[in-house]
Amino acid sequence: MLLLFGKIGDYTLYYLEQAGRMGVFLFQCSWRVLTPPYRFFPVIRQINFIGARSIFVIFFTGGFTGMVLALQGYYTLRKFGSEGLLGSAVALSLIRELGPVTAALMVIGRAGSAMTAEIGIMRNSEQIDALECMAVDPWRYLMVPKFIAAVISMPLLTAIFDVVGIFGGYLVGSLMLGVNGGTYFQGMYQSVHWVDVEMGLIKSLVFGLLIVWISTAKGYFLHWERSGGFGAEGVSRATTSSVVLASVTVLVWDYLLSAILL
């Protein structure tokens, strides 16, 4: 029994320490984002990596998400004789919920894992220690461009996801299922308001911050991972942990933001 309580206490202290370390990490990065000097070319490079190079997977995923929404929504609405509301159902589902969440999950898998692996390898090979020895601030040099780029890129990627998804829903609803195209877009025009767009925008900004925070922190604190360690195995475990934690955190915060903003 004492051994059991000892293990519970050990895990509790470990996760409290992890939470405190992550909080300090976020504060350090936020402080450096808000204070000069500012370096624009690293930010542009990270926007290209996080945002521009994710457009294909966002485009592909958004199109098929809208298509399956239209397909499922049509057969559900037809039971009530409300096929004309298909545009409203697809647009609201994408803008308020599926757009921000699915885009965030795609970015986690494509860019978040890469950020964790990059910084984890730098920590493992003592490149971060070398930066500190050369009086280069690793927070400002490595983290700040990623933070700014992620917060800028996520709303833009979410907007692309929404637009492509709505058009994919139109292709299925109008060309395959026979829903009038004018009715599709008119229903969307009447039902979608600024508060819906605002909810999706706020969610995408928060998700962008969560993704870059968790992804970079997991790599930076590689040696403090309980299941991590040195070498390639430690980097792989940190990357896996980063993807899982970021995905779960996005889903939890999606519920919290929906409960607050509705």
Residue pairs with C-beta under 8 A, 6 or more apart in sequence:
14 226
18 224
21 217
21 221
21 224
22 213
22 214
22 217
25 213
25 216
25 217
25 220
25 221
26 213
26 217
28 139
28 143
29 139
29 143
29 144
29 147
29 213
29 216
30 147
32 137
32 139
32 140
32 143
32 144
33 144
33 147
33 148
39 140
39 144
39 145
42 141
42 144
42 145
43 144
43 145
43 148
43 149
45 145
46 145
46 146
46 148
46 149
46 150
47 149
47 152
47 153
49 111
49 114
49 149
50 107
50 111
50 146
50 149
50 150
50 153
51 149
51 152
51 153
51 156
51 157
53 110
53 111
54 106
54 107
54 110
54 111
54 153
54 157
55 157
55 160
57 106
57 110
58 103
58 106
58 157
58 160
58 161
58 164
59 160
59 164
61 102
61 103
61 106
61 161
62 94
62 99
62 102
62 103
62 160
62 161
62 162
62 163
62 164
62 165
62 168
63 164
63 165
63 167
63 168
64 168
65 94
65 98
65 102
65 161
65 165
65 168
66 90
66 94
66 164
66 165
66 166
66 167
66 168
66 169
66 170
66 172
67 168
67 169
67 171
67 172
69 89
69 90
69 93
69 94
69 98
69 165
69 169
70 86
70 90
70 168
70 169
70 170
70 171
70 172
70 173
70 177
71 172
71 177
73 86
73 89
73 90
73 93
73 169
74 83
74 86
74 172
74 173
74 177
74 179
77 83
77 85
77 86
77 89
83 177
83 179
84 179
84 180
84 183
84 187
85 187
85 191
86 169
86 173
86 179
86 184
86 187
87 166
87 169
87 170
87 173
87 179
87 183
87 184
87 185
87 186
87 187
87 188
87 191
88 187
88 188
88 190
88 191
88 192
90 165
90 166
90 169
90 173
90 188
91 162
91 166
91 169
91 188
91 191
91 192
92 191
92 192
92 196
94 161
94 162
94 165
94 166
94 169
95 162
95 192
95 196
95 197
95 199
95 200
96 196
96 199
96 200
96 258
97 254
97 258
98 165
99 158
99 161
99 162
99 165
99 200
99 204
100 158
100 200
100 203
100 204
100 207
100 254
101 203
101 207
101 250
101 251
101 254
102 161
103 154
103 157
103 158
103 161
103 204
103 207
104 154
104 158
104 204
104 207
104 208
104 210
104 211
104 250
105 247
105 250
107 150
107 153
107 154
107 157
107 208
107 211
108 211
108 215
108 243
108 246
108 247
108 250
109 243
111 150
111 211
111 215
112 211
112 212
112 214
112 215
112 242
112 243
112 246
113 215
113 239
113 242
113 243
115 146
115 212
115 215
115 216
115 219
116 215
116 216
116 218
116 219
116 238
116 239
116 242
116 243
117 219
117 235
117 238
117 239
118 219
119 128
119 142
119 216
119 219
119 220
119 222
120 218
120 219
120 222
120 234
120 235
120 238
120 239
121 127
121 219
121 235
122 128
122 142
122 219
123 219
123 220
123 222
123 223
124 222
124 230
124 231
124 234
124 235
128 138
128 142
128 220
131 137
131 138
131 141
131 142
132 138
142 216
143 216
143 220
146 212
146 216
147 209
147 212
147 213
147 216
149 212
150 208
150 209
150 211
150 212
151 205
151 208
151 209
151 212
152 208
153 208
154 204
154 205
154 207
154 208
154 211
155 201
155 204
155 205
155 208
157 204
158 200
158 201
158 203
158 204
162 200
166 188
169 184
170 181
170 184
170 185
173 179
173 184
174 180
174 181
174 184
198 261
199 257
199 258
199 261
202 257
202 261
203 253
203 254
203 257
206 253
206 257
207 250
207 253
207 254
210 246
210 249
210 250
210 253
211 246
211 250
214 242
214 245
214 246
214 249
215 242
215 246
218 225
218 238
218 239
218 241
218 242
218 245
219 235
219 238
219 239
219 242
222 228
222 234
222 235
222 238
223 229
223 230
223 234
225 234
225 237
225 238
225 241
227 237
227 241
228 234
228 237
228 238
228 241
229 237
